[in-house]
């Protein structure tokens, strides 16, 4: 290979002379440099175009993000305004509710003083059948009606009335539920709940539940009666709904 190259160079020198070969070598070098430089310029132009395209895309994304941020800011402002409006409506509803409760408490004091004492009422009694036969769950709620609620203490008794072997009979429902004396005391603010499970005595037909609540510092106890069949009907209606 080397000999072939030397032959070619010798032939060129013989035909064009030494200066001719040198000029040809310079021309080839210049041509190669020109094409190399031109290729580098074209590569740089392509790189610049790609960068410009990327910058344009980044600007578009930035504008999109700015628009989305603006929309989010507007939506947040609307939600805050709506939340503030709802809070005002809630406060108005609470004030109206308290006013109605005060009015109800006033009429209760006149028509049925035994239903209210020191702003406290027996709110509800729920009765639910358990899986086992003659096994039931109860839940008693006592509520303060006043807007400014102080700590209220007291105790409660629940009596189950009915018939056993054809005669009137009654039982301490809390005793049937194994609720001790200390657990019949309560201390509440806003409301308190007493719940438990009990089993009906054998051959006992329940008819009515009497609730008595004694508030510390009040001479008048709270009393309210609930009919057994009505409590079960209300529970069945809640399950259906």
MIDOSE-1310 file (N, C-alpha, C; in nm, 2 decimals, decimal comma, always signed):
residues 241
xxxx	+0,08/-0,12/+0,00/+0,00/+0,00/+0,00/+0,09/+0,13/+0,00; +0,19/+0,12/+0,08/+0,28/+0,23/+0,09/+0,36/+0,26/-0,04; +0,40/+0,15/-0,11/+0,46/+0,16/-0,24/+0,37/+0,22/-0,34; +0,25/+0,18/-0,34/+0,15/+0,24/-0,44/+0,13/+0,39/-0,42
xxxx	+0,13/+0,43/-0,29/+0,12/+0,57/-0,26/+0,24/+0,65/-0,31; +0,36/+0,59/-0,29/+0,48/+0,66/-0,34/+0,48/+0,67/-0,49; +0,43/+0,56/-0,55/+0,43/+0,57/-0,70/+0,34/+0,68/-0,75; +0,22/+0,70/-0,68/+0,12/+0,80/-0,72/+0,19/+0,94/-0,70
xxxx	+0,25/+0,96/-0,59/+0,31/+1,09/-0,56/+0,42/+1,12/-0,66; +0,50/+1,01/-0,69/+0,61/+1,03/-0,79/+0,56/+1,07/-0,93; +0,44/+1,01/-0,96/+0,38/+1,04/-1,09/+0,33/+1,18/-1,10; +0,27/+1,23/-0,99/+0,23/+1,37/-0,98/+0,34/+1,47/-0,99
xxxx	+0,45/+1,43/-0,92/+0,57/+1,52/-0,92/+0,63/+1,53/-1,06; +0,63/+1,41/-1,13/+0,69/+1,41/-1,26/+0,61/+1,49/-1,36; +0,47/+1,48/-1,34/+0,38/+1,55/-1,44/+0,37/+1,70/-1,41; +0,34/+1,73/-1,28/+0,32/+1,88/-1,25/+0,43/+1,95/-1,18
xxxx	+0,53/+1,87/-1,14/+0,64/+1,93/-1,08/+0,62/+1,95/-0,93; +0,72/+1,98/-0,85/+0,70/+1,99/-0,70/+0,61/+2,09/-0,66; +0,62/+2,21/-0,73/+0,53/+2,32/-0,69/+0,38/+2,30/-0,72; +0,36/+2,22/-0,83/+0,23/+2,19/-0,86/+0,16/+2,10/-0,76
xxxx	+0,24/+2,00/-0,72/+0,19/+1,91/-0,62/+0,15/+1,98/-0,49; +0,24/+2,08/-0,45/+0,22/+2,15/-0,33/+0,10/+2,24/-0,34; +0,08/+2,30/-0,46/-0,04/+2,39/-0,48/-0,17/+2,30/-0,47; -0,16/+2,18/-0,53/-0,28/+2,09/-0,53/-0,31/+2,05/-0,39
xxxx	-0,20/+2,02/-0,31/-0,23/+1,98/-0,17/-0,29/+2,10/-0,09; -0,24/+2,22/-0,12/-0,30/+2,34/-0,05/-0,45/+2,35/-0,08; -0,48/+2,34/-0,21/-0,61/+2,35/-0,26/-0,71/+2,25/-0,20; -0,65/+2,13/-0,19/-0,74/+2,02/-0,13/-0,76/+2,05/+0,02
xxxx	-0,65/+2,10/+0,09/-0,67/+2,13/+0,23/-0,77/+2,25/+0,25; -0,76/+2,35/+0,16/-0,85/+2,46/+0,17/-0,99/+2,42/+0,15; -1,01/+2,33/+0,04/-1,14/+2,28/+0,02/-1,20/+2,20/+0,13; -1,11/+2,12/+0,19/-1,16/+2,04/+0,31/-1,19/+2,13/+0,42
xxxx	-1,11/+2,23/+0,44/-1,14/+2,32/+0,55/-1,27/+2,40/+0,53; -1,29/+2,44/+0,40/-1,42/+2,51/+0,37/-1,54/+2,43/+0,40; -1,53/+2,30/+0,35/-1,65/+2,22/+0,37/-1,66/+2,18/+0,52; -1,55/+2,16/+0,59/-1,56/+2,13/+0,74/-1,62/+2,25/+0,81
xxxx	-1,57/+2,37/+0,78/-1,63/+2,49/+0,85/-1,77/+2,51/+0,81; -1,81/+2,49/+0,68/-1,95/+2,51/+0,64/-2,04/+2,41/+0,72; -1,99/+2,29/+0,73/-2,07/+2,18/+0,80/-2,09/+2,23/+0,95; -1,98/+2,28/+1,01/-1,99/+2,32/+1,15/-2,09/+2,44/+1,16
xxxx	-2,09/+2,53/+1,07/-2,19/+2,64/+1,07/-2,33/+2,59/+1,06; -2,35/+2,50/+0,96/-2,48/+2,44/+0,95/-2,53/+2,37/+1,07; -2,44/+2,30/+1,14/-2,47/+2,23/+1,26/-2,51/+2,33/+1,37; -2,44/+2,44/+1,38/-2,47/+2,54/+1,48/-2,60/+2,61/+1,45
xxxx	-2,63/+2,63/+1,32/-2,76/+2,69/+1,28/-2,88/+2,59/+1,32; -2,86/+2,46/+1,30/-2,96/+2,36/+1,34/-2,98/+2,37/+1,50; -2,86/+2,38/+1,57/-2,87/+2,39/+1,71/-2,94/+2,51/+1,76; -2,92/+2,62/+1,69/-2,98/+2,75/+1,73/-3,13/+2,74/+1,70
xxxx	-3,17/+2,68/+1,59/-3,31/+2,66/+1,56/-3,38/+2,57/+1,66; -3,32/+2,47/+1,71/-3,37/+2,38/+1,81/-3,39/+2,46/+1,94; -3,29/+2,54/+1,97/-3,30/+2,62/+2,10/-3,41/+2,72/+2,09; -3,42/+2,79/+1,97/-3,53/+2,88/+1,95/-3,67/+2,82/+1,97
xxxx	-3,68/+2,70/+1,91/-3,81/+2,62/+1,92/-3,84/+2,59/+2,06; -3,73/+2,55/+2,13/-3,75/+2,51/+2,27/-3,79/+2,63/+2,36; -3,73/+2,75/+2,33/-3,76/+2,87/+2,40/-3,91/+2,91/+2,37; -3,95/+2,89/+2,25/-4,09/+2,93/+2,21/-4,19/+2,83/+2,28
xxxx	-4,15/+2,70/+2,29/-4,24/+2,61/+2,36/-4,24/+2,65/+2,51; -4,13/+2,69/+2,57/-4,13/+2,72/+2,71/-4,21/+2,85/+2,73; -4,21/+2,94/+2,64/-4,29/+3,06/+2,65/-4,44/+3,02/+2,65; -4,47/+2,93/+2,56/-4,61/+2,89/+2,55/-4,66/+2,82/+2,68
xxxx	-4,57/+2,73/+2,73/-4,60/+2,66/+2,86/-4,61/+2,77/+2,97; -4,53/+2,87/+2,97/-4,53/+2,97/+3,08/-4,66/+3,04/+3,07; -4,71/+3,08/+2,95/-4,83/+3,15/+2,93/-4,95/+3,06/+2,97; -4,94/+2,93/+2,94/-5,05/+2,84/+2,99/-5,05/+2,83/+3,14
xxxx	-4,93/+2,82/+3,20/-4,93/+2,81/+3,35/-4,98/+2,94/+3,41; -4,95/+3,06/+3,35/-5,00/+3,19/+3,40/-5,15/+3,19/+3,39; -5,20/+3,14/+3,28/-5,35/+3,14/+3,26/-5,42/+3,05/+3,36; -5,36/+2,93/+3,38/-5,41/+2,84/+3,48/-5,41/+2,89/+3,62
xxxx	-5,29/+2,96/+3,65/-5,28/+3,02/+3,78/-5,39/+3,13/+3,80; -5,41/+3,21/+3,70/-5,51/+3,31/+3,71/-5,65/+3,25/+3,73; -5,68/+3,15/+3,66/-5,81/+3,08/+3,67/-5,82/+3,03/+3,81; -5,71/+2,96/+3,86/-5,72/+2,91/+4,00/-5,74/+3,02/+4,10
xxxx	-5,67/+3,13/+4,08/-5,69/+3,24/+4,18/-5,83/+3,29/+4,18; -5,89/+3,30/+4,06/-6,03/+3,35/+4,05/-6,12/+3,25/+4,12; -6,10/+3,12/+4,09/-6,18/+3,01/+4,15/-6,17/+3,01/+4,30; -6,04/+3,03/+4,35/-6,02/+3,04/+4,49/-6,09/+3,16/+4,56
xxxx	-6,09/+3,27/+4,49/-6,16/+3,39/+4,54/-6,31/+3,36/+4,55; -6,36/+3,29/+4,44/-6,51/+3,26/+4,44/-6,54/+3,17/+4,56; -6,46/+3,06/+4,58/-6,48/+2,97/+4,68/-6,47/+3,03/+4,82; -6,38/+3,12/+4,84/-6,37/+3,19/+4,96/-6,49/+3,28/+4,99
xxxx	-6,53/+3,35/+4,88/-6,65/+3,43/+4,90/-6,78/+3,34/+4,93; -6,79/+3,23/+4,86/-6,90/+3,14/+4,89/-6,89/+3,08/+5,03; -6,77/+3,05/+5,07/-6,75/+3,00/+5,21/-6,79/+3,10/+5,31; -6,75/+3,22/+5,29/-6,78/+3,33/+5,38/-6,93/+3,35/+5,39
xxxx	-7,00/+3,34/+5,27/-7,14/+3,36/+5,27/-7,21/+3,24/+5,34; -7,16/+3,12/+5,32/-7,21/+3,00/+5,39/-7,20/+3,01/+5,54; -7,08/+3,07/+5,58/-7,06/+3,08/+5,73/-7,15/+3,18/+5,78; -7,18/+3,29/+5,71/-7,28/+3,39/+5,76/-7,42/+3,33/+5,77
xxxx	-7,45/+3,25/+5,66/-7,58/+3,19/+5,67/-7,59/+3,09/+5,78; -7,48/+3,02/+5,81/-7,48/+2,92/+5,92/-7,50/+2,99/+6,05; -7,43/+3,10/+6,07/-7,44/+3,18/+6,19/-7,59/+3,23/+6,21; -7,65/+3,28/+6,10/-7,78/+3,32/+6,10/-7,88/+3,21/+6,14
xxxx	-7,85/+3,09/+6,08/-7,93/+2,97/+6,11/-7,92/+2,93/+6,26; -7,79/+2,94/+6,31/-7,77/+2,91/+6,45/-7,84/+3,00/+6,54; -7,84/+3,13/+6,51/-7,91/+3,23/+6,59/-8,06/+3,20/+6,58; -8,11/+3,17/+6,47/-8,25/+3,14/+6,46/-8,29/+3,02/+6,54
xxxx	-8,20/+2,92/+6,53/-8,22/+2,79/+6,60/-8,22/+2,82/+6,75; -8,13/+2,90/+6,80/-8,12/+2,93/+6,94/-8,25/+3,01/+6,98; -8,29/+3,10/+6,90/-8,41/+3,18/+6,93/-8,53/+3,09/+6,94; -8,54/+2,99/+6,85/-8,65/+2,90/+6,85/-8,65/+2,81/+6,98
xxxx	-8,52/+2,77/+7,01/-8,51/+2,69/+7,13/-8,54/+2,76/+7,26; -8,51/+2,89/+7,26/-8,54/+2,97/+7,38/-8,70/+2,99/+7,39; -8,76/+3,00/+7,27/-8,90/+3,01/+7,26/-8,97/+2,88/+7,31; -8,91/+2,77/+7,26/-8,96/+2,64/+7,30/-8,95/+2,62/+7,45
xxxx	-8,83/+2,66/+7,50/-8,80/+2,64/+7,64/-8,90/+2,73/+7,72; -8,93/+2,85/+7,68/-9,03/+2,93/+7,75/-9,17/+2,87/+7,75; -9,21/+2,81/+7,64/-9,35/+2,75/+7,64/-9,35/+2,62/+7,72; -9,23/+2,55/+7,72/-9,22/+2,43/+7,80/-9,24/+2,46/+7,95
xxxx	-9,18/+2,57/+7,99/-9,19/+2,61/+8,13/-9,33/+2,63/+8,17; -9,41/+2,69/+8,07/-9,55/+2,72/+8,10/-9,64/+2,60/+8,09; -9,62/+2,52/+7,98/-9,72/+2,41/+7,95/-9,67/+2,28/+8,02; -9,54/+2,26/+8,02/-9,49/+2,13/+8,08/-9,36/+2,15/+8,15
xxxx	-9,37/+2,21/+8,27/-9,24/+2,24/+8,34/-9,16/+2,12/+8,37; -9,22/+2,00/+8,37/-9,14/+1,88/+8,40/-9,04/+1,84/+8,29; -9,06/+1,90/+8,17/-8,98/+1,87/+8,05/-8,85/+1,95/+8,05; -8,83/+2,05/+8,13/-8,72/+2,14/+8,12/-8,67/+2,18/+8,26
xxxx	-8,54/+2,18/+8,28/-8,49/+2,23/+8,41/-8,35/+2,28/+8,38; -8,32/+2,41/+8,43/-8,19/+2,47/+8,41/-8,14/+2,47/+8,26; -8,24/+2,49/+8,17/-8,20/+2,49/+8,03/-8,17/+2,35/+7,97; -8,20/+2,25/+8,04/-8,17/+2,11/+8,00/-8,30/+2,04/+7,97
xxxx	-8,30/+1,96/+7,86/-8,42/+1,88/+7,82/-8,37/+1,74/+7,79; -8,47/+1,64/+7,80/-8,45/+1,51/+7,76/-8,48/+1,51/+7,61; -8,37/+1,49/+7,53/-8,39/+1,51/+7,38/-8,45/+1,39/+7,32; -8,40/+1,28/+7,34/-8,45/+1,16/+7,26/-8,41/+1,03/+7,34
xxxx	-8,49/+0,93/+7,31/-8,45/+0,79/+7,35/-8,47/+0,70/+7,23; -8,37/+0,63/+7,20/-8,37/+0,53/+7,09/-8,37/+0,39/+7,14; -8,44/+0,30/+7,07/-8,45/+0,16/+7,11/-8,42/+0,07/+6,99; -8,34/-0,02/+7,00/-8,30/-0,11/+6,89/-8,29/-0,25/+6,93
xxxx	-8,35/-0,34/+6,85/-8,34/-0,48/+6,87/-8,20/-0,53/+6,84; -8,15/-0,62/+6,92/-8,02/-0,69/+6,89/-8,05/-0,83/+6,83; -7,95/-0,90/+6,80/-7,97/-1,03/+6,73/-8,04/-1,13/+6,82; -7,99/-1,14/+6,95/-8,04/-1,23/+7,04/-8,18/-1,20/+7,08
xxxx	-8,26/-1,30/+7,11/-8,40/-1,28/+7,15/-8,41/-1,20/+7,28; -8,51/-1,11/+7,28/-8,54/-1,02/+7,40/-8,42/-0,94/+7,44; -8,32/-0,92/+7,35/-8,20/-0,84/+7,38/-8,21/-0,71/+7,30; -8,19/-0,60/+7,37/-8,21/-0,47/+7,31/-8,10/-0,37/+7,35
xxxx	-8,09/-0,27/+7,27/-7,99/-0,16/+7,29/-8,07/-0,03/+7,30; -8,03/+0,05/+7,40/-8,09/+0,18/+7,42/-7,99/+0,29/+7,41; -8,04/+0,41/+7,38/-7,95/+0,53/+7,37/-8,03/+0,65/+7,41; -7,99/+0,72/+7,52/-8,06/+0,83/+7,57/-7,98/+0,96/+7,55
xxxx	-8,04/+1,06/+7,50/-7,96/+1,19/+7,48/-8,03/+1,30/+7,56; -7,94/+1,37/+7,64/-7,98/+1,49/+7,72/-7,91/+1,61/+7,66; -7,98/+1,72/+7,64/-7,92/+1,83/+7,57/-7,95/+1,96/+7,64; -7,85/+2,05/+7,64/-7,86/+2,19/+7,69/-7,92/+2,28/+7,58
xxxx	-8,02/+2,35/+7,62/-8,09/+2,44/+7,52/-8,03/+2,58/+7,51; -7,97/+2,62/+7,61/-7,92/+2,76/+7,61/-7,80/+2,78/+7,53; -7,78/+2,90/+7,47/-7,67/+2,93/+7,39/-7,54/+2,93/+7,47; -7,54/+2,99/+7,58/-7,42/+2,99/+7,67/-7,43/+2,88/+7,76
xxxx	-7,36/+2,77/+7,74/-7,38/+2,65/+7,81/-7,27/+2,64/+7,92; -7,32/+2,63/+8,05/-7,23/+2,61/+8,16/-7,22/+2,46/+8,18; -7,12/+2,42/+8,26/-7,10/+2,28/+8,30/-7,22/+2,24/+8,39; -7,29/+2,14/+8,35/-7,41/+2,09/+8,42/-7,39/+1,95/+8,47
xxxx	-7,42/+1,93/+8,59/-7,40/+1,79/+8,65/-7,54/+1,74/+8,70; -7,55/+1,61/+8,70/-7,68/+1,55/+8,75/-7,67/+1,40/+8,75; -7,79/+1,34/+8,76/-7,80/+1,19/+8,76/-7,93/+1,16/+8,69; -7,94/+1,03/+8,65/-8,06/+0,99/+8,58/-8,10/+0,85/+8,63
xxxx	-8,23/+0,83/+8,61/-8,30/+0,70/+8,64/-8,39/+0,66/+8,52; -8,39/+0,54/+8,48/-8,47/+0,49/+8,37/-8,55/+0,37/+8,42; -8,68/+0,38/+8,41/-8,77/+0,27/+8,46/-8,85/+0,21/+8,35; -8,85/+0,08/+8,34/-8,92/+0,00/+8,24/-9,05/-0,05/+8,30
xxxx	-9,16/-0,01/+8,24/-9,29/-0,06/+8,29/-9,36/-0,15/+8,19; -9,44/-0,24/+8,25/-9,51/-0,34/+8,16/-9,59/-0,44/+8,25; -9,61/-0,55/+8,19/-9,69/-0,65/+8,26/-9,62/-0,79/+8,26; -9,63/-0,85/+8,38/-9,56/-0,98/+8,39/-9,66/-1,08/+8,46
xxxx	-9,70/-1,18/+8,39/-9,79/-1,28/+8,44/-9,93/-1,21/+8,47; -9,97/-1,12/+8,38/-10,10/-1,05/+8,39/-10,10/-0,94/+8,49; -9,99/-0,91/+8,56/-9,99/-0,80/+8,65/-9,89/-0,69/+8,62; -9,92/-0,57/+8,67/-9,83/-0,46/+8,64/-9,69/-0,49/+8,71
xxxx	-9,59/-0,45/+8,64/-9,45/-0,48/+8,69/-9,36/-0,37/+8,63; -9,25/-0,34/+8,70/-9,16/-0,24/+8,65/-9,02/-0,29/+8,70; -8,92/-0,24/+8,62/-8,78/-0,28/+8,65/-8,69/-0,16/+8,62; -8,58/-0,16/+8,69/-8,48/-0,06/+8,67/-8,40/-0,09/+8,55
xxxx	-8,42/-0,01/+8,44/-8,36/-0,05/+8,31/-8,21/-0,04/+8,32; -8,16/+0,06/+8,39/-8,01/+0,07/+8,41/-7,95/-0,05/+8,48; -8,03/-0,10/+8,57/-7,98/-0,22/+8,64/-7,98/-0,34/+8,55; -8,09/-0,35/+8,46/-8,09/-0,46/+8,36/-7,97/-0,45/+8,27
xxxx	-7,93/-0,32/+8,24/-7,81/-0,30/+8,15/-7,68/-0,31/+8,23; -7,68/-0,34/+8,36/-7,56/-0,36/+8,44/-7,48/-0,23/+8,44; -7,55/-0,11/+8,45/-7,49/+0,02/+8,47/-7,49/+0,05/+8,62; -7,37/+0,07/+8,67/-7,35/+0,10/+8,81/-7,40/+0,24/+8,85
xxxx	-7,41/+0,26/+8,98/-7,46/+0,39/+9,03/-7,37/+0,50/+8,99; -7,24/+0,48/+9,00/-7,15/+0,59/+8,96/-7,16/+0,63/+8,82; -7,20/+0,54/+8,73/-7,21/+0,57/+8,59/-7,35/+0,63/+8,55; -7,43/+0,64/+8,65/-7,56/+0,71/+8,63/-7,55/+0,86/+8,66
xxxx	-7,43/+0,90/+8,71/-7,40/+1,05/+8,72/-7,34/+1,10/+8,59; -7,37/+1,22/+8,56/-7,31/+1,28/+8,44/-7,27/+1,43/+8,46; -7,17/+1,47/+8,39/-7,12/+1,61/+8,39/-7,11/+1,65/+8,24; -7,19/+1,75/+8,20/-7,19/+1,77/+8,05/-7,19/+1,92/+8,02
xxxx	-7,15/+1,95/+7,90/-7,16/+2,08/+7,84/-7,20/+2,05/+7,70; -7,31/+2,11/+7,66/-7,38/+2,09/+7,53/-7,47/+1,96/+7,53; -7,42/+1,84/+7,56/-7,51/+1,73/+7,56/-7,43/+1,61/+7,63; -7,51/+1,51/+7,67/-7,45/+1,38/+7,72/-7,54/+1,27/+7,67
xxxx	-7,48/+1,15/+7,65/-7,55/+1,04/+7,60/-7,52/+0,92/+7,70; -7,63/+0,85/+7,73/-7,62/+0,73/+7,81/-7,67/+0,61/+7,72; -7,59/+0,51/+7,71/-7,63/+0,40/+7,62/-7,60/+0,27/+7,69; -7,66/+0,16/+7,65/-7,64/+0,03/+7,70/-7,72/-0,08/+7,64
xxxx	-7,70/-0,20/+7,68/-7,77/-0,32/+7,63/-7,83/-0,39/+7,75; -7,95/-0,44/+7,73/-8,02/-0,51/+7,83/-8,11/-0,63/+7,77; -8,14/-0,72/+7,86/-8,23/-0,83/+7,83/-8,36/-0,82/+7,91; -8,47/-0,84/+7,84/-8,60/-0,83/+7,91/-8,61/-0,95/+8,00
xxxx	-8,67/-0,93/+8,12/-8,70/-1,04/+8,21/-8,80/-1,14/+8,14; -8,79/-1,27/+8,19/-8,87/-1,37/+8,13/-9,02/-1,34/+8,15; -9,10/-1,37/+8,05/-9,25/-1,35/+8,06/-9,29/-1,20/+8,09; -9,20/-1,11/+8,05/-9,24/-0,97/+8,07/-9,28/-0,90/+7,94
xxxx	-9,39/-0,83/+7,94/-9,44/-0,76/+7,83/-9,42/-0,61/+7,85; -9,32/-0,55/+7,78/-9,29/-0,40/+7,80/-9,39/-0,31/+7,74; -9,42/-0,20/+7,81/-9,52/-0,11/+7,76/-9,46/+0,03/+7,75; -9,39/+0,07/+7,85/-9,35/+0,22/+7,86/-9,21/+0,23/+7,93
xxxx	-9,14/+0,33/+7,89/-9,01/+0,36/+7,96/-9,02/+0,51/+8,01; -9,00/+0,52/+8,14/-9,00/+0,65/+8,21/-8,85/+0,69/+8,24; -8,82/+0,82/+8,20/-8,69/+0,87/+8,22/-8,70/+0,99/+8,32; -8,61/+0,99/+8,42/-8,61/+1,09/+8,51/-8,46/+1,14/+8,52
xxxx	-8,45/+1,28/+8,51/-8,31/+1,34/+8,52/-8,32/+1,44/+8,63; -8,22/+1,43/+8,72/-8,21/+1,52/+8,83/-8,09/+1,61/+8,81; -8,11/+1,74/+8,79/-8,00/+1,84/+8,77/-7,96/+1,90/+8,90; -7,83/+1,90/+8,93/-7,78/+1,96/+9,05/-7,81/+2,10/+9,06
xxxx	-7,87/+2,14/+9,18/-7,91/+2,28/+9,20/-8,05/+2,31/+9,15; -8,12/+2,21/+9,09/-8,26/+2,23/+9,05/-8,35/+2,15/+9,13; -8,46/+2,21/+9,18/-8,56/+2,13/+9,26/-8,65/+2,05/+9,18; -8,67/+2,09/+9,05/-8,76/+2,02/+8,96/-8,69/+1,92/+8,88
xxxx	-8,72/+1,79/+8,89/-8,65/+1,69/+8,81/-8,72/+1,69/+8,67; -8,64/+1,65/+8,57/-8,69/+1,63/+8,44/-8,75/+1,49/+8,42; -8,87/+1,48/+8,37/-8,93/+1,35/+8,34/-8,99/+1,34/+8,20; -8,98/+1,23/+8,14/-9,04/+1,21/+8,01/-9,07/+1,06/+7,99
xxxx	-9,18/+1,03/+7,93/-9,22/+0,89/+7,91/-9,22/+0,86/+7,76; -9,18/+0,74/+7,73/-9,17/+0,69/+7,59/-9,24/+0,55/+7,59; -9,32/+0,54/+7,48/-9,40/+0,41/+7,47/-9,31/+0,31/+7,39; -9,31/+0,19/+7,44/-9,22/+0,09/+7,38/-9,25/+0,06/+7,23
xxxx	-9,38/+0,04/+7,20/-9,41/+0,01/+7,06/-9,38/+0,13/+6,97; -9,39/+0,25/+7,02/-9,36/+0,37/+6,93/-9,21/+0,38/+6,91; -9,13/+0,35/+7,01/-8,98/+0,35/+6,99/-8,94/+0,25/+6,89; -9,00/+0,13/+6,89/-8,96/+0,03/+6,79/-9,01/+0,07/+6,65
xxxx	-9,12/+0,13/+6,64/-9,17/+0,17/+6,51/-9,08/+0,28/+6,45; -9,04/+0,38/+6,54/-8,95/+0,48/+6,49/-8,82/+0,42/+6,44; -8,77/+0,32/+6,51/-8,64/+0,26/+6,47/-8,66/+0,19/+6,34; -8,77/+0,12/+6,32/-8,80/+0,05/+6,19/-8,81/+0,15/+6,08
xxxx	-8,87/+0,26/+6,10/-8,88/+0,36/+6,00/-8,75/+0,42/+5,96; -8,65/+0,44/+6,06/-8,52/+0,49/+6,03/-8,44/+0,39/+5,94; -8,46/+0,26/+5,97/-8,39/+0,15/+5,90/-8,44/+0,15/+5,75; -8,57/+0,17/+5,73/-8,63/+0,17/+5,60/-8,57/+0,29/+5,52
x	-8,57/+0,41/+5,58/-8,52/+0,53/+5,51/-8,37/+0,52/+5,48
